[in-house]
């Protein structure tokens, strides 16, 4: 499952949004493991395995998120190629990310790690981060095929003030219910938020008016995810 790191030593403030926030809060991190998804058959509706994390993102806020690799095998490299999707509380895709920043431990298959910066929090409320492995892409001759660990970092700011861990409420696994839009899409209708299960991916592009006009979002449509 996952582990959390509690952050301490910040000065608490009060904001008009009604959240206890901090002027000097640190980023909030979680760690987990995800499987390699292999070669997906989107034509038959196959969904990728992966994780869903949910967190509080107020209407006036912005969020920055990154996913980094871990050294699971003590080789100073990783055996996973992470990608990430940010979804608001209504199931609308706000952003996607793939090869944006260098990974701490370079994937053996090549490529980089996903990150988004200062994305507006949409209509506010419980947002979701979907993290999964890309699949079968290979730029080095050595495929990423074993899955691996990753570190998720989330920062939310409201009017320039950062939400602390308690207000951000970043969770997954057994501590978090599946969002309503994901249940409506037929994914894990009961139980905890998704962990190494089918993540609601294809539904993102036809649910709640998801915007597919942006080139970065179009690039992660199912038909474009078969190759980098």
C-alpha positions as CSV (number, residue, x, y, z in Angstrom):
1,X,0.0,0.0,0.0
2,X,1.3,3.5,0.6
3,X,2.9,5.5,3.3
4,X,2.7,9.1,4.3
5,X,5.2,11.6,5.7
6,X,3.7,14.1,8.2
7,X,5.0,17.6,7.8
8,X,5.6,19.7,10.9
9,X,6.9,23.1,12.0
10,X,4.7,25.3,9.9
11,X,2.9,28.4,11.1
12,X,-0.9,28.1,10.8
13,X,-3.0,30.9,9.3
14,X,-6.7,31.4,8.4
15,X,-7.9,32.2,4.9
16,X,-11.2,33.4,3.4
17,X,-11.6,30.0,1.7
18,X,-12.2,28.6,5.2
19,X,-9.1,26.4,5.3
20,X,-6.3,26.3,7.9
21,X,-3.2,27.1,5.8
22,X,0.4,27.8,6.2
23,X,2.8,30.4,4.9
24,X,5.8,28.1,5.0
25,X,4.3,24.7,4.5
26,X,6.3,22.0,2.7
27,X,5.2,19.9,-0.2
28,X,3.2,16.8,0.7
29,X,4.5,13.4,-0.5
30,X,3.2,9.9,-0.8
31,X,4.9,6.7,-2.0
32,X,3.5,3.6,-3.7
33,X,4.2,0.9,-6.2
34,X,2.6,0.4,-9.6
35,X,2.7,-2.5,-12.1
36,X,3.8,-2.4,-15.7
37,X,0.6,-2.2,-17.8
38,X,2.1,-4.0,-20.9
39,X,0.5,-3.6,-24.3
40,X,-3.0,-2.3,-23.9
41,X,-5.9,-3.2,-26.3
42,X,-7.9,0.0,-26.2
43,X,-10.3,-1.3,-29.0
44,X,-11.7,-3.9,-26.6
45,X,-11.9,-1.4,-23.7
46,X,-8.9,-2.7,-21.8
47,X,-8.0,-0.3,-19.0
48,X,-4.5,0.2,-17.5
49,X,-3.6,-0.8,-14.0
50,X,-2.6,2.1,-11.8
51,X,-3.3,4.2,-8.7
52,X,-5.8,7.0,-8.0
53,X,-5.1,9.6,-5.3
54,X,-7.6,12.2,-4.2
55,X,-7.0,15.6,-2.5
56,X,-8.7,18.8,-1.7
57,X,-8.3,21.6,-4.3
58,X,-10.4,24.7,-3.6
59,X,-12.0,26.7,-6.4
60,X,-9.6,29.6,-6.0
61,X,-6.5,27.4,-5.8
62,X,-3.8,26.1,-8.0
63,X,-2.0,22.8,-7.9
64,X,1.5,21.5,-8.8
65,X,2.1,17.8,-9.0
66,X,5.0,15.6,-9.8
67,X,5.8,11.9,-9.9
68,X,9.3,10.7,-9.4
69,X,10.9,7.2,-9.7
70,X,12.5,5.1,-6.9
71,X,15.5,2.8,-7.0
72,X,13.8,-0.5,-6.3
73,X,16.6,-2.7,-7.3
74,X,19.6,-0.7,-6.0
75,X,20.9,-0.1,-9.5
76,X,20.5,3.7,-9.5
77,X,17.8,3.2,-12.2
78,X,14.1,2.6,-12.3
79,X,12.0,0.0,-14.1
80,X,8.9,2.0,-14.7
81,X,7.9,4.9,-17.0
82,X,5.3,7.0,-15.1
83,X,2.6,9.1,-16.6
84,X,0.0,11.1,-14.7
85,X,-3.5,12.6,-15.2
86,X,-5.2,15.4,-13.1
87,X,-9.0,15.2,-12.8
88,X,-11.4,17.6,-11.0
89,X,-14.3,16.5,-8.8
90,X,-16.7,16.3,-11.8
91,X,-14.5,14.0,-13.7
92,X,-13.1,16.6,-16.1
93,X,-9.5,16.1,-17.2
94,X,-7.6,19.3,-16.3
95,X,-4.1,18.2,-17.3
96,X,-1.9,15.3,-18.3
97,X,1.8,14.8,-18.0
98,X,4.5,12.4,-19.3
99,X,8.1,13.3,-20.0
100,X,8.4,16.7,-18.4
101,X,11.3,16.6,-15.9
102,X,14.3,14.4,-15.2
103,X,13.7,11.5,-12.9
104,X,15.8,11.0,-9.8
105,X,16.5,7.4,-11.0
106,X,16.4,7.3,-14.8
107,X,14.1,4.6,-16.3
108,X,16.0,1.8,-18.0
109,X,13.7,2.3,-21.0
110,X,14.6,6.0,-21.3
111,X,12.2,9.0,-21.0
112,X,11.5,11.3,-18.1
113,X,9.0,11.9,-15.3
114,X,5.6,13.7,-15.3
115,X,5.0,17.1,-13.7
116,X,2.4,19.9,-13.9
117,X,2.7,23.4,-12.4
118,X,0.1,25.9,-11.3
119,X,-3.0,24.3,-12.8
120,X,-6.2,26.0,-11.7
121,X,-8.4,23.9,-9.5
122,X,-11.4,24.0,-11.7
123,X,-14.7,24.0,-9.8
124,X,-13.0,23.0,-6.6
125,X,-13.6,20.1,-4.3
126,X,-12.1,16.6,-4.3
127,X,-9.7,16.3,-7.2
128,X,-7.9,13.1,-8.3
129,X,-4.4,12.2,-9.6
130,X,-4.2,9.0,-11.7
131,X,-0.7,7.6,-11.8
132,X,0.2,4.6,-14.0
133,X,3.1,3.1,-16.0
134,X,3.2,4.0,-19.7
135,X,3.4,0.4,-20.9
136,X,5.7,-0.8,-23.6
137,X,7.6,2.2,-24.9
138,X,11.4,1.8,-25.2
139,X,14.0,4.3,-26.2
140,X,17.1,2.4,-25.0
141,X,16.7,-1.2,-26.1
142,X,15.9,-2.2,-22.5
143,X,12.2,-2.2,-21.8
144,X,10.6,-1.1,-18.6
145,X,8.6,-4.3,-17.8
146,X,8.7,-5.0,-14.1
147,X,6.7,-2.1,-12.6
148,X,8.2,-0.1,-9.7
149,X,7.9,2.4,-6.9
150,X,7.2,6.1,-7.3
151,X,7.0,9.2,-5.2
152,X,4.0,11.6,-5.6
153,X,4.4,15.2,-4.6
154,X,1.4,17.6,-4.4
155,X,1.3,21.3,-3.6
156,X,-1.9,23.4,-3.5
157,X,-1.9,27.2,-3.1
158,X,-4.9,29.4,-2.4
159,X,-4.3,33.1,-2.9
160,X,-0.6,32.6,-2.5
161,X,-0.9,30.6,0.7
162,X,0.0,26.9,0.7
163,X,-2.4,24.3,2.1
164,X,-0.9,22.1,4.8
165,X,-1.1,18.4,4.9
166,X,-4.2,18.2,7.0
167,X,-6.2,20.6,4.7
168,X,-4.8,19.0,1.5
169,X,-6.1,15.6,2.7
170,X,-4.1,13.7,0.1
171,X,-5.1,10.0,0.3
172,X,-5.6,6.8,-1.6
173,X,-5.9,3.1,-0.9
174,X,-8.3,2.0,1.9
175,X,-8.5,5.5,3.4
176,X,-10.2,7.1,0.4
177,X,-13.5,6.5,-1.3
178,X,-13.8,6.3,-5.1
179,X,-15.1,9.6,-6.5
180,X,-18.7,9.6,-7.8
181,X,-17.7,10.2,-11.4
182,X,-15.4,7.1,-11.3
183,X,-18.2,5.0,-9.8
184,X,-20.5,6.3,-12.6
185,X,-17.9,5.2,-15.1
186,X,-18.2,1.7,-13.6
187,X,-14.8,1.6,-11.9
188,X,-14.6,0.0,-8.4
189,X,-18.2,0.9,-7.6
190,X,-17.6,-0.1,-3.9
191,X,-14.5,-0.1,-1.7
192,X,-11.5,2.1,-1.5
193,X,-9.8,4.4,-4.1
194,X,-8.1,2.4,-6.7
195,X,-4.7,0.7,-6.0
196,X,-3.2,-1.5,-8.7
197,X,-6.6,-1.8,-10.4
198,X,-8.2,-0.6,-13.6
199,X,-8.0,3.1,-13.5
200,X,-10.8,5.1,-15.2
201,X,-8.8,6.3,-18.1
202,X,-10.8,6.2,-21.4
203,X,-13.9,7.6,-19.6
204,X,-12.0,10.8,-18.9
205,X,-12.3,11.9,-22.5
206,X,-16.1,11.7,-22.7
207,X,-17.2,12.4,-19.2
208,X,-18.4,15.8,-17.8
209,X,-17.4,17.7,-20.9
210,X,-13.7,16.8,-20.8
211,X,-11.7,19.3,-22.9
212,X,-9.8,17.5,-25.7
213,X,-8.9,20.6,-27.7
214,X,-5.6,21.1,-26.0
215,X,-2.7,19.4,-27.7
216,X,-1.2,18.1,-24.5
217,X,-4.5,16.4,-23.7
218,X,-5.1,15.1,-27.2
219,X,-1.6,13.5,-27.1
220,X,-2.8,11.1,-24.3
221,X,-6.0,9.9,-26.1
222,X,-6.1,6.1,-26.2
223,X,-5.2,5.9,-29.9
224,X,-2.0,7.9,-29.2
225,X,-0.9,6.0,-26.2
226,X,0.4,3.0,-28.1
227,X,3.7,4.7,-28.7
228,X,5.7,7.7,-27.4
